[in-house]
Amino acid sequence: MIKTQERVIFQAFGLSIRSDIHLPELSLLSEIQGDADVEVTIADLTELWSELVPANQSILIYEDKVIFRIYDTAIFLIQDGKRITISPVKNAEESKIRLYLLGTCMGAILMQRRILPLHGSAIAIEGKAYAIVGHSGAGKSTLASAFIKHGYSLLSDDVIPISFDPSDKPLVKPAYPQQKLWQESLSHFGMEASKYDPIYQRETKYTIPVSANFTAETLPLAAVFELVKYDGEQVSIQEIPRLTGLSRLFHHTYRQTFLAPLGLLDWHFSTSARMMKNINMYQLNRPTNGFTAHQLVSLVLDTIH
C-alpha cells in the first residue's frame, strides 16, 4: 500500500511539484507563491484505462495526455503539463513507482510544457552546463560520475531539461541530486554497492545521492557530447556538423517516440535548430572494452579549454 503524506512541495527540473507521495530524491521548497507547477495525486485509473486503451496496448497518447501501464507497478496519467495521476497496483514497490514518476512521467511533462528533455547527464564546469548524451549503456552516468570525482558538479542525470533565456540562449535547469550507476561502475570507482540502495528490488543498478556535488543553479548550455562505444583501442573526439547535430538531438531526446503523437515534431525541430545555433556538439568515442572514464574527462576538458 502506497503511503500518502501531507502535500508538501518539492523542486526538480526547474519546476515546483506538489505530491501525494513522498519523493526522497528531491529537494523541498520552503516557500511557494500560488499553485505548484505540477500536481502529483493518487487515484483509481482502472476504469479509465479499460475504456480508453485496447487490450494489447500498454500506452496511449492522445491530445495532450499520456497514459501508460507498468503491469506490476501502476497506471500513470500525465496531462496538460501540469498533472500526474498514479494508480498503484496492490503491493507495488514505491521505489519503482518513483522511478517512472521521475523518468517517463516527468519527460512527458517537460514535452507538454515545451521544455526539451534530452536523455543523458549534465555537468557544471566553470559556470556552464555540458550535456553528455548517448544510447542506453553508452556510459553517460559513469562519465558524469568521473567528472564528479574530478571535483565538478552534477546538474542532471537521465533527463536533461533544456529551455531558453530571453536572448534565445539554451539553459539547463537542475534536476535533482542523485545518480544511477551499475555495480560495475561502482567497482571501478572503488564504491561499495552495499552502501547504496538498488533502484528497485533485484536490480544491480543503484541510486547514488550526490547532494554535496550538485548545483541548484540554472546554467547556460555550452556544448553537447555524444558518447559512442566503438571497437577501437583509444578514446577520441570529433566535432559534429550543425546539420548532423539536429538528427542526433532527435535520437537523444528522452522518450522521443512521444513527439509525433503529441504533435510536437515541428516544435522539436525548431527547438533543436535554436540550440544548434548557440552550442557546439561533439562525438566522444570510447573503446567497448576497458574503463576509460578518466581519460574521457581529460579529453573533454582539453576540448572545452
VEXRO-220076 format. One record per residue: y, x, z of N, C-alpha, C, CB in turn. Coordinates in steps of 0.001 Angstrom, whole numbers. Glycine has a CB too. Layout:
! residues N
n.py,n.px,n.pz,ca.py,ca.px,ca.pz,c.py,c.px,c.pz,cb.py,cb.px,cb.pz
Y,X,Z,Y,X,Z,Y,X,Z,Y,X,Z
...
This chain:
! residues 305
n.py,n.px,n.pz,ca.py,ca.px,ca.pz,c.py,c.px,c.pz,cb.py,cb.px,cb.pz
-1192,840,0,0,0,0,1247,878,0,3,-952,1220
2173,624,-925,3394,1400,-1009,4358,944,76,4035,1268,-2403
4858,1914,822,5788,1603,1900,7201,1482,1352,5727,2678,3000
7833,342,1606,9232,197,1238,10094,731,2366,9581,-1278,926
11349,966,2085,12239,1553,3064,13616,926,2928,12311,3083,2898
14480,1247,3865,15882,863,3727,16403,1465,2428,16735,1339,4960
17169,676,1679,17551,1071,323,18652,2128,342,18014,-150,-474
18230,3365,576,19170,4479,579,19430,4921,-855,18632,5657,1429
20440,5760,-1047,20849,6167,-2386,20618,7663,-2568,22332,5813,-2637
19913,7994,-3637,19607,9372,-3986,20436,9771,-5205,18086,9552,-4263
20401,11058,-5532,21053,11513,-6758,20126,12429,-7545,22369,12238,-6435
20156,12260,-8851,19388,13106,-9769,19872,12834,-11181,17848,12843,-9645
19820,13838,-12045,20204,13697,-13448,21653,13227,-13605,19267,12721,-14148
22498,13524,-12623,23889,13079,-12673,24068,11611,-12365,24458,13364,-14012
23032,10954,-11833,23065,9520,-11553,22820,9251,-10076,22026,8783,-12401
23387,8159,-9580,23044,7679,-8244,21910,6664,-8381,24291,7044,-7526
20919,6779,-7495,19690,5980,-7613,19415,5302,-6274,18470,6871,-8047
19485,3966,-6250,19134,3209,-5043,17686,2754,-5183,20099,1978,-4827
16842,3081,-4190,15400,2892,-4372,14741,2180,-3207,14734,4218,-4578
13787,1295,-3558,12942,643,-2552,11953,1620,-1938,12190,-533,-3169
11588,2664,-2670,10601,3609,-2170,11268,4959,-1906,9433,3763,-3173
10712,5687,-973,11280,6982,-615,11005,7994,-1717,10708,7476,726
12013,8779,-2037,11897,9797,-3079,12214,11151,-2461,12848,9493,-4285
11233,11775,-1815,11495,13003,-1059,11926,14177,-1931,10271,13388,-287
11660,14094,-3235,12053,15179,-4132,13572,15239,-4316,11370,15011,-5488
14255,14121,-4111,15669,14014,-4457,16575,14253,-3260,15957,12656,-5047
17827,14574,-3559,18850,14719,-2524,19466,13356,-2226,19945,15732,-2961
19853,13152,-967,20513,11907,-574,21997,11993,-876,20285,11610,922
22575,10859,-1287,24017,10763,-1440,24600,10222,-147,24401,9864,-2648
25597,10893,391,26180,10440,1663,27125,9269,1464,26920,11585,2344
27813,9236,316,28762,8164,60,28651,7731,-1393,30205,8608,393
28932,6448,-1624,28978,5941,-2985,29941,4765,-3034,27565,5526,-3477
30753,4728,-4066,31672,3622,-4266,31023,2613,-5214,33037,4122,-4827
30855,1365,-4756,30288,328,-5617,28785,441,-5772,30930,381,-6968
28278,-80,-6897,26843,-120,-7138,26312,1249,-7553,26516,-1156,-8208
25011,1440,-7339,24349,2647,-7825,24180,2558,-9342,22972,2842,-7127
24057,3710,-9990,23840,3720,-11438,22490,3117,-11807,23936,5145,-11976
21471,3392,-10974,20106,2942,-11255,19525,2304,-10000,19212,4125,-11738
18909,1136,-10164,18233,438,-9070,16728,504,-9290,18709,-1040,-8968
15988,965,-8277,14523,1031,-8332,13968,10,-7349,13996,2478,-8002
13228,-968,-7848,12690,-2027,-6999,11188,-2179,-7222,13410,-3361,-7276
10526,-2778,-6230,9101,-3106,-6325,8963,-4608,-6521,8321,-2635,-5051
8188,-5016,-7522,7956,-6437,-7797,6652,-6570,-8569,9147,-7067,-8598
6116,-7778,-8604,4858,-8042,-9304,5152,-8275,-10792,4119,-9278,-8681
4636,-7390,-11640,4865,-7486,-13085,3611,-7896,-13849,5372,-6162,-13618
2547,-8251,-13136,1270,-8513,-13822,1358,-9700,-14779,170,-8767,-12798
2069,-10743,-14388,2181,-11911,-15266,3005,-11582,-16508,2813,-13093,-14512
4120,-10863,-16305,4944,-10460,-17438,4156,-9571,-18387,6202,-9737,-16957
3373,-8649,-17830,2552,-7762,-18657,1572,-8562,-19512,1789,-6763,-17775
897,-9529,-18897,-81,-10348,-19618,582,-11147,-20734,-798,-11294,-18654
1800,-11616,-20502,2500,-12418,-21504,2982,-11577,-22689,3681,-13128,-20865
3430,-10350,-22407,4101,-9560,-23429,3204,-8601,-24186,5190,-8799,-22812
2263,-7968,-23498,1595,-6795,-24061,176,-7129,-24522,1558,-5662,-23032
-164,-6852,-25786,-1528,-7067,-26277,-2550,-6281,-25462,-1628,-6673,-27750
-3770,-6779,-25412,-4800,-6208,-24542,-5113,-4749,-24848,-6057,-7015,-24655
-4935,-4318,-26090,-5302,-2944,-26462,-4142,-1958,-26345,-5830,-2923,-27874
-3009,-2388,-25789,-1847,-1513,-25684,-1566,-1135,-24227,-620,-2188,-26300
-995,58,-24053,-602,496,-22707,908,628,-22572,-1265,1827,-22372
1642,349,-23673,3100,436,-23634,3691,-517,-24665,3578,1889,-23894
4844,-1079,-24340,5578,-1924,-25272,7059,-1592,-25133,5306,-3447,-25005
7709,-1358,-26275,9146,-1088,-26286,9796,-2169,-27133,9470,354,-26841
10738,-2906,-26556,11405,-3973,-27291,12835,-4117,-26775,10629,-5313,-27154
13734,-4379,-27710,15159,-4476,-27397,15562,-3227,-26599,15477,-5796,-26591
16092,-3398,-25395,16483,-2241,-24587,15561,-2123,-23371,17968,-2358,-24136
14270,-2392,-23589,13310,-2391,-22493,12083,-1545,-22863,12888,-3839,-22142
11547,-878,-21856,10290,-143,-21993,9389,-603,-20853,10515,1431,-21963
8195,-1076,-21187,7233,-1446,-20152,5922,-725,-20465,7028,-3012,-20082
5366,-28,-19471,4113,685,-19691,3249,593,-18443,4375,2161,-20066
1964,869,-18655,991,711,-17576,135,1958,-17453,107,-521,-17816
32,2466,-16228,-915,3518,-15881,-1978,2833,-15031,-219,4741,-15114
-3209,2747,-15536,-4177,1782,-15010,-4511,1961,-13538,-5429,1863,-15795
-4557,3197,-13056,-4900,3378,-11642,-3665,3522,-10768,-5790,4596,-11470
-2489,3214,-11334,-1248,3513,-10620,-295,2323,-10541,-549,4665,-11285
280,1906,-11676,1303,863,-11627,1690,424,-13030,2539,1355,-10867
2381,-717,-13073,3126,-1129,-14260,4592,-757,-14000,2952,-2689,-14561
5250,-188,-15009,6643,221,-14886,7473,-495,-15947,6784,1762,-15023
8613,-1037,-15551,9540,-1689,-16467,10902,-1014,-16341,9642,-3219,-16173
11413,-498,-17459,12712,173,-17487,13609,-625,-18420,12587,1678,-17955
14800,-1004,-17950,15647,-1839,-18787,17131,-1547,-18608,15381,-3283,-18493
17831,-1613,-19746,19293,-1564,-19788,19899,-275,-19233,19843,-2721,-19031
19107,764,-19041,19640,1996,-18480,20054,1877,-17038,20794,2448,-19276
19634,783,-16376,20113,513,-15019,19014,157,-14025,21104,-594,-15059
17885,-345,-14516,16892,-893,-13589,15494,-374,-13905,16906,-2422,-13638
14790,10,-12849,13376,372,-12945,12628,-511,-11962,13134,1907,-12646
11661,-1270,-12462,10829,-2114,-11613,9408,-1553,-11622,10850,-3605,-12098
8819,-1443,-10438,7484,-862,-10291,6562,-1912,-9685,7518,429,-9406
5403,-2071,-10304,4383,-2996,-9799,3116,-2183,-9510,4093,-4162,-10834
2981,-1659,-8277,1863,-754,-7977,523,-1486,-7894,2124,-25,-6669
-562,-802,-8267,-1896,-1332,-8013,-2261,-1032,-6562,-2948,-722,-8999
-3269,-1708,-6064,-3693,-1508,-4687,-4179,-65,-4486,-4805,-2515,-4314
-3749,542,-3395,-4139,1906,-3015,-3689,2970,-4018,-5636,1976,-2857
-2637,2683,-4763,-2119,3688,-5693,-1555,4882,-4928,-1033,3077,-6606
-1687,6063,-5524,-1136,7271,-4908,383,7277,-5107,-1787,8562,-5518
1114,7356,-4006,2574,7345,-4098,3084,8542,-4896,3196,7344,-2697
2431,9701,-4738,2894,10880,-5465,2780,10675,-6974,2095,12115,-5038
1754,9949,-7405,1587,9704,-8839,2611,8686,-9331,159,9211,-9141
2925,7686,-8514,3988,6748,-8872,5308,7486,-9050,4130,5650,-7799
5614,8383,-8119,6872,9123,-8209,6879,10056,-9422,7108,9928,-6926
5716,10593,-9783,5615,11461,-10954,6080,10718,-12206,4168,11965,-11135
5612,9491,-12388,6008,8706,-13559,7426,8165,-13421,5033,7553,-13776
7833,7841,-12200,9191,7360,-11975,10221,8421,-12355,9373,6948,-10514
10000,9666,-11886,10962,10737,-12133,10786,11389,-13498,10845,11785,-11059
9690,11068,-14181,9450,11605,-15508,9729,10574,-16588,8028,12101,-15620
8707,9836,-16994,8828,8898,-18102,9913,7852,-17870,7508,8214,-18339
9964,7283,-16660,10958,6231,-16386,12383,6765,-16505,10740,5640,-14984
12647,7914,-15893,13998,8459,-15961,14320,8958,-17372,14162,9597,-14946
13315,9433,-18106,13552,9798,-19502,14029,8602,-20310,12283,10375,-20124
13392,7441,-20091,13797,6218,-20786,15189,5766,-20344,12778,5100,-20534
15459,5859,-19040,16788,5501,-18523,17868,6340,-19195,16847,5690,-16991
17635,7647,-19290,18616,8533,-19911,18856,8139,-21371,18147,9998,-19824
17795,7874,-22115,17966,7437,-23501,18783,6154,-23570,16604,7230,-24171
18442,5190,-22724,19157,3915,-22742,20641,4086,-22399,18507,2940,-21765
20950,5124,-21625,22343,5411,-21271,22994,6382,-22262,22417,5987,-19855
22285,6699,-23354,22765,7623,-24380,23035,9014,-23801,24037,7072,-25032
22135,9452,-22936,22109,10824,-22435,20839,11449,-23001,22146,10886,-20838
20966,12584,-23686,19820,13173,-24380,18903,13894,-23398,20293,14145,-25471
17631,13479,-23287,16693,14191,-22413,15863,15207,-23210,15761,13188,-21698
16049,16477,-22926,15202,17498,-23533,14012,17779,-22619,16007,18797,-23803
12885,18158,-23219,11679,18451,-22454,11636,19948,-22172,10397,17987,-23215
11973,20306,-20945,11971,21717,-20610,12627,21980,-19270,12665,22506,-21683
13008,23224,-19062,13666,23657,-17824,15038,24218,-18170,12807,24722,-17065
15980,24080,-17232,17318,24623,-17423,17659,25547,-16259,18365,23486,-17547
18214,26689,-16598,18560,27725,-15623,20057,27983,-15660,17778,29033,-15901
20651,28209,-14491,22062,28566,-14394,22201,30087,-14372,22707,27936,-13127
22968,30612,-15308,23215,32055,-15391,24712,32271,-15581,22398,32712,-16562
25344,32860,-14585,26761,33213,-14656,27625,32035,-15088,26960,34371,-15612
27392,30885,-14446,28239,29721,-14669,27956,28924,-15921,29618,30146,-14704
26852,29239,-16613,26477,28476,-17799,25012,28056,-17696,26721,29305,-19087
24667,27000,-18430,23292,26498,-18440,22570,26991,-19681,23268,24956,-18383
21313,27362,-19493,20452,27788,-20594,19164,26985,-20515,20164,29330,-20539
18841,26300,-21615,17660,25443,-21649,16475,26193,-22229,17933,24176,-22463
15304,25974,-21627,14048,26521,-22125,13172,25341,-22520,13341,27435,-21053
12927,25175,-23820,12121,24060,-24302,10833,24601,-24910,12907,23210,-25339
9915,23703,-25179,8644,24128,-25766,7603,23045,-25580,8160,25449,-25139
6509,23183,-26298,5425,22203,-26178,4714,22392,-24838,4415,22342,-27360
3937,21394,-24441,3185,21469,-23189,2291,22701,-23202,2342,20187,-22973
2321,23455,-22096,1516,24660,-21990,2191,25914,-22511,251,24463,-22710
3422,25781,-23021,4108,26962,-23558,4514,27935,-22457,5340,26540,-24348
4721,27413,-21235,5115,28276,-20126,6567,28122,-19714,4860,29692,-20485
7153,26947,-19976,8569,26705,-19683,8871,26849,-18192,8976,25310,-20160
8101,26160,-17359,8349,26208,-15913,8053,27590,-15343,7502,25158,-15191
7044,28248,-15885,6717,29602,-15428,7867,30561,-15723,5421,30102,-16099
8451,30454,-16920,9585,31307,-17257,10785,30979,-16366,9959,31145,-18744
11025,29686,-16116,12117,29304,-15220,11898,29879,-13827,12245,27775,-15147
10649,29855,-13372,10334,30412,-12050,10578,31921,-12024,8870,30104,-11669
10305,32600,-13120,10583,34036,-13199,12081,34302,-13089,10035,34622,-14513
12897,33454,-13713,14351,33590,-13571,14764,33409,-12110,15085,32561,-14466
14150,32451,-11424,14454,32247,-10002,14096,33496,-9206,13690,31018,-9447
12955,34103,-9524,12553,35339,-8836,13557,36475,-9083,11149,35772,-9301
14276,36398,-10199,15284,37408,-10514,16657,37039,-9946,15381,37596,-12026
16734,35964,-9152,17975,35624,-8457,18819,34549,-9098,18786,36818,-8327
18321,33907,-10149,19084,32838,-10801,18675,31482,-10245,18877,32872,-12329
19407,30434,-10608,19197,29109,-10013,18667,28113,-11036,20498,28586,-9409
17893,27160,-10521,17344,26089,-11349,18339,24938,-11444,15997,25592,-10780
18456,24368,-12643,19226,23139,-12844,18302,21942,-13031,20156,23281,-14056
17207,22161,-13745,16295,21059,-14022,14935,21599,-14437,16866,20139,-15116
13901,20847,-14117,12546,21189,-14539,11920,19944,-15152,11687,21726,-13337
11394,20047,-16348,10686,18980,-17054,11610,18112,-17898,9950,18115,-16064
12664,17545,-17311,13595,16700,-18064,15008,17273,-17901,13532,15203,-17573
15651,17644,-19019,16997,18215,-19001,17972,17180,-19566,17056,19552,-19820
18883,16643,-18751,19835,15642,-19260,21058,16300,-19899,20283,14710,-18126
21306,15961,-21167,22429,16538,-21911,23472,15451,-22175,21944,17173,-23253
24692,15703,-21707,25817,14819,-22019,26940,15690,-22589,26302,14015,-20739
28157,15130,-22722,29256,15874,-23341,30533,15704,-22528,29481,15408,-24794
31358,16761,-22530,32646,16672,-21856,33683,16091,-22827,33096,18073,-21331
34926,15832,-22374,35933,15219,-23261,36235,16024,-24518,37206,15016,-22504
35975,17329,-24486,36213,18145,-25685,34963,18281,-26553,36707,19531,-25284
33945,17457,-26262,32707,17385,-27053,31793,18587,-26867,33044,17250,-28509
31947,19305,-25767,31043,20410,-25445,29851,19855,-24640,31796,21539,-24637
28618,20304,-24954,27441,19795,-24237,27381,20304,-22804,26168,20188,-24972
26914,19436,-21915,26794,19730,-20492,25379,19454,-20030,27799,18906,-19671
24944,20193,-19000,23670,19912,-18335,23981,19473,-16908,22716,21169,-18351
23526,18279,-16571,23669,17794,-15198,22415,18166,-14409,23907,16248,-15168
22552,18509,-13128,21385,18916,-12338,20414,17758,-12129,21830,19469,-10986
19123,18060,-12164,18095,17037,-11931,17800,16950,-10432,16789,17361,-12732
16806,17723,-9961,16504,17745,-8526,15784,19050,-8207,15634,16504,-8104
15849,19479,-6937,15388,20838,-6584,13880,20975,-6420,16044,21270,-5314
13172,20865,-7524,11718,21001,-7477,11203,21486,-8822,11051,19663,-7093
10163,22319,-8766,9445,22750,-9960,8000,22269,-9906,9497,24283,-10103
7337,22311,-11048,5898,22056,-11127,5254,23278,-11762,5580,20748,-11948
4301,23890,-11045,3650,25101,-11545,2134,24979,-11430,4145,26340,-10775
1440,25509,-12452,-16,25573,-12403,-444,26669,-11422,-606,25839,-13819
-1666,26535,-10936,-2191,27503,-9969,-2187,28917,-10542,-3611,27116,-9545
-2465,29063,-11833,-2472,30387,-12455,-1104,31053,-12332,-2880,30283,-13932
-40,30275,-12546,1314,30822,-12429,1623,31222,-10993,2347,29806,-12921
1194,30390,-10043,1390,30736,-8632,751,32084,-8318,801,29641,-7718
-452,32284,-8829,-1169,33534,-8564,-406,34731,-9118,-2578,33483,-9170
144,34592,-10326,900,35694,-10928,2143,36044,-10117,1302,35338,-12352
2741,35035,-9473,3942,35271,-8677,3617,35613,-7219,4842,34050,-8728
2318,35712,-6882,1917,36025,-5515,2188,34906,-4541,2612,37252,-5053
2129,33660,-5013,2397,32491,-4168,1080,31812,-3822,3359,31491,-4877
898,31437,-2548,-334,30815,-2079,-331,29323,-2394,-514,31042,-571
-1311,28870,-3187,-1378,27458,-3549,-1523,26561,-2321,-2537,27220,-4502
-2164,27067,-1262,-2389,26260,-57,-1088,25868,637,-3270,27018,915
21,26537,292,1309,26236,920,2052,25096,222,2178,27477,928
1505,24613,-901,2211,23610,-1693,1326,22381,-1914,2653,24204,-3045
1970,21262,-2226,1250,20017,-2470,901,19890,-3947,2083,18808,-2010
-340,19478,-4258,-659,19188,-5659,158,17991,-6130,-2178,18917,-5840
425,17932,-7419,1232,16830,-7950,600,15498,-7596,1393,16954,-9476
-695,15387,-7762,-1443,14271,-7182,-2872,14721,-6985,-1376,12998,-8085
-3657,13881,-6360,-4997,14260,-5896,-5824,14886,-7021,-5728,13035,-5331
-6501,15974,-6692,-7420,16680,-7590,-6705,17435,-8701,-8390,15705,-8198
-5394,17519,-8668,-4647,18293,-9656,-4592,19763,-9243,-3220,17726,-9826
-4503,20665,-10223,-4299,22086,-9920,-2891,22511,-10341,-5367,22963,-10636
-2004,21530,-10443,-582,21788,-10662,145,21365,-9398,-31,21023,-11931
1117,22162,-8973,1705,21980,-7646,3214,21758,-7727,1402,23191,-6763
3729,21010,-6747,5166,20818,-6630,5735,21937,-5759,5502,19414,-6034
6766,22595,-6253,7355,23749,-5582,8815,23435,-5250,7247,25032,-6471
9149,23217,-3979,10561,22991,-3621,11374,24261,-3885,10694,22562,-2125
12576,24081,-4451,13431,25241,-4734,14870,24966,-4262,13412,25576,-6262
14993,24306,-3121,16327,23930,-2635,17258,25123,-2504,16214,23232,-1297
16726,26265,-2069,17566,27449,-1872,17961,28100,-3191,16844,28461,-1002
17286,27724,-4273,17568,28321,-5585,17883,27235,-6609,16371,29173,-6064
18666,26256,-6178,19024,25115,-7029,20531,24968,-7035,18343,23801,-6538
21088,24717,-8209,22520,24465,-8276,22774,22987,-8537,23177,25328,-9369
23690,22402,-7784,24023,20987,-7931,25250,20792,-8823,24266,20357,-6559
25684,21850,-9492,26861,21782,-10375,26459,21369,-11785,27591,23142,-10414
27303,20566,-12420,27182,20334,-13855,27738,21544,-14585,27924,19032,-14284
26967,22087,-15537,27367,23324,-16216,27350,23156,-17731,26444,24477,-15809
28218,23891,-18429,28203,23843,-19901,26926,24477,-20448,29443,24562,-20482
26344,23835,-21453,25148,24374,-22096,25553,25438,-23101,24333,23252,-22788
25029,26647,-22941,25403,27762,-23807,24370,28039,-24896,25606,29006,-22979
23084,27814,-24599,22046,28133,-25584,20754,27414,-25223,21809,29663,-25664
19914,27263,-26240,18569,26700,-26059,17573,27744,-26551,18395,25325,-26835
16560,28019,-25735,15488,28942,-26095,14194,28145,-26265,15319,30063,-25014
13634,28193,-27466,12349,27536,-27729,11235,28546,-27472,12277,26979,-29201
10398,28268,-26467,9320,29173,-26094,8070,28842,-26906,9026,29084,-24574
7557,29843,-27612,6422,29646,-28521,5350,30692,-28224,6877,29733,-30013
4093,30247,-28129,2972,31180,-27981,2476,31608,-29368,1813,30528,-27156
2099,32899,-29486,1547,33362,-30758,490,34438,-30484,2676,33914,-31691
-214,34858,-31525,-1357,35758,-31351,-987,37241,-31339,-2351,35513,-32442
291,37556,-31345,712,38948,-31313,590,39560,-29927,2130,39067,-31796
1134,40769,-29771,997,41508,-28514,2321,41740,-27803,340,42827,-28772
3456,41511,-28480,4764,41808,-27901,5620,40542,-27825,5485,42891,-28726
6501,40509,-26823,7492,39437,-26786,8562,39738,-27835,8123,39294,-25357
9142,38690,-28392,10191,38894,-29397,11096,37666,-29426,9574,39162,-30811
12227,37812,-30092,13199,36715,-30160,13853,36717,-31522,14267,36836,-29042
14182,35512,-32015,14897,35398,-33282,15787,34163,-33224,13907,35319,-34489
16948,34249,-33856,17865,33109,-33860,17351,32036,-34802,19288,33547,-34268
17518,30788,-34410,17109,29646,-35227,18334,29121,-35963,16454,28523,-34353
18283,28996,-37293,19419,28440,-38035,19770,27041,-37533,19107,28396,-39541
21049,26689,-37636,21504,25423,-37053,20796,24214,-37651,22998,25274,-37241
20577,24221,-38966,19908,23080,-39594,18476,22943,-39091,19918,23225,-41121
17786,24063,-38961,16421,24045,-38412,16443,23580,-36963,15766,25447,-38513
17496,23959,-36254,17617,23564,-34849,17632,22067,-34652,18856,24148,-34260
18148,21318,-35622,18180,19854,-35490,16764,19286,-35361,18897,19218,-36703
15849,19760,-36225,14474,19248,-36156,13776,19739,-34899,13677,19671,-37398
14086,20968,-34459,13463,21483,-33235,13898,20652,-32023,13829,22975,-33024
15180,20276,-31976,15660,19450,-30865,14949,18094,-30857,17191,19252,-30958
14673,17543,-32042,13943,16277,-32093,12548,16438,-31486,13839,15772,-33548
11841,17483,-31894,10474,17684,-31410,10428,17975,-29917,9814,18818,-32170
11517,18517,-29363,11532,18855,-27939,12355,17866,-27113,12079,20258,-27747
12573,16690,-27667,13181,15615,-26886,12102,14958,-26041,13878,14570,-27807
12399,14735,-24787,11430,14151,-23866,11130,12712,-24293,11960,14197,-22400
9838,12409,-24442,9367,11086,-24880,10052,10666,-26184,9628,10030,-23781
10052,11575,-27167,10755,11301,-28413,10159,10130,-29194,10753,12531,-29273
8918,9732,-28874,8333,8566,-29545,9051,7272,-29157,6844,8455,-29207
9874,7308,-28097,10635,6114,-27707,11833,5880,-28624,11110,6239,-26261
12290,6922,-29327,13564,6846,-30031,13577,5760,-31108,13882,8183,-30654
12571,5744,-31985,12569,4785,-33091,12513,3342,-32596,11392,5057,-34017
11550,2978,-31721,11511,1581,-31283,12738,1143,-30479,10282,1354,-30461
13449,2097,-29850,14686,1749,-29151,15890,1734,-30089,14935,2727,-28013
15671,2046,-31377,16765,2041,-32342,17736,3188,-32145,17506,748,-32262
17235,4354,-31707,18104,5456,-31330,17995,6672,-32251,17798,5866,-29933
17370,6536,-33413,17212,7697,-34284,18558,8212,-34794,16312,7350,-35460
19445,7315,-35225,20764,7748,-35708,21568,8386,-34576,21544,6553,-36307
21508,7770,-33400,22206,8336,-32239,21672,9735,-31938,22042,7417,-30997
20342,9894,-31978,19753,11191,-31659,20200,12250,-32660,18224,11095,-31639
20230,11895,-33935,20632,12871,-34959,22083,13302,-34749,20454,12277,-36378
22978,12344,-34528,24392,12689,-34349,24602,13483,-33067,25257,11422,-34329
23854,13154,-32023,23965,13890,-30759,23462,15319,-30926,23176,13175,-29642
22354,15486,-31633,21819,16829,-31875,22787,17657,-32705,20458,16748,-32579
23425,17020,-33696,24395,17738,-34524,25593,18182,-33685,24863,16853,-35700
26044,17334,-32768,27147,17719,-31865,26744,18922,-31019,27548,16531,-30946
25501,18922,-30538,25027,20053,-29745,25022,21341,-30542,23638,19776,-29216
24442,21284,-31740,24249,22497,-32526,25565,23106,-32998,23374,22201,-33717
26646,22317,-33002,27963,22870,-33337,28458,23829,-32258,28978,21741,-33534
27949,23666,-31041,28529,24359,-29889,27601,25344,-29193,28979,23361,-28903
26348,25424,-29629,25406,26305,-28943,24664,27171,-29945,24412,25489,-28105
24017,28201,-29441,23057,28974,-30213,21646,28548,-29807,23266,30507,-29996
20710,28663,-30739,19321,28331,-30445,18444,29474,-30912,18901,26996,-31122
17466,29834,-30090,16601,30972,-30370,15138,30579,-30208,16944,32151,-29449
14287,31224,-30985,12838,31119,-30784,12386,32333,-29996,12068,31016,-32149
11757,32062,-28868,11302,33104,-27956,9777,33163,-28058,11774,32826,-26473
9246,34254,-28592,7812,34363,-28845,7121,35147,-27740,7556,35028,-30198
6028,34610,-27243,5255,35313,-26219,3787,35347,-26616,5426,34639,-24836
3081,36436,-26280,1653,36507,-26589,872,35396,-25880,1094,37878,-26191
-161,34897,-26547,-1010,33868,-25936,-1685,34404,-24685,-2067,33373,-26935
-2083,35669,-24723,-2767,36279,-23579,-1815,37180,-22808,-3998,37079,-24043
-2043,37252,-21498,-1233,38125,-20657,-64,37383,-20030,-723,39298,-21463
465,37987,-18959,1586,37399,-18223,2848,38180,-18579,1327,37418,-16671
3741,37554,-19336,4914,38258,-19873,6230,37649,-19403,4871,38253,-21389
6197,36810,-18363,7396,36078,-17951,8560,37013,-17611,7078,35200,-16751
8280,38105,-16910,9366,39008,-16514,9946,39741,-17729,8862,40028,-15474
9097,40073,-18702,9605,40679,-19942,10503,39702,-20701,8435,41128,-20842
10103,38435,-20693,10900,37411,-21368,12264,37245,-20705,10154,36073,-21373
12299,37328,-19376,13579,37248,-18666,14508,38344,-19154,13373,37359,-17137
14014,39578,-19222,14838,40700,-19689,15312,40486,-21118,14057,42010,-19594
14433,39960,-21968,14784,39731,-23364,15882,38671,-23487,13544,39306,-24160
15751,37592,-22712,16766,36529,-22734,18103,37059,-22227,16313,35323,-21879
18078,37796,-21112,19327,38318,-20546,20013,39285,-21506,19054,39016,-19209
19225,40130,-22188,19794,41047,-23184,20465,40257,-24316,18692,41981,-23758
19825,39159,-24724,20369,38335,-25806,21668,37648,-25382,19341,37285,-26243
21679,37134,-24174,22879,36456,-23652,24050,37417,-23551,22594,35837,-22274
23768,38602,-23086,24848,39554,-22835,25291,40304,-24072,24427,40531,-21798
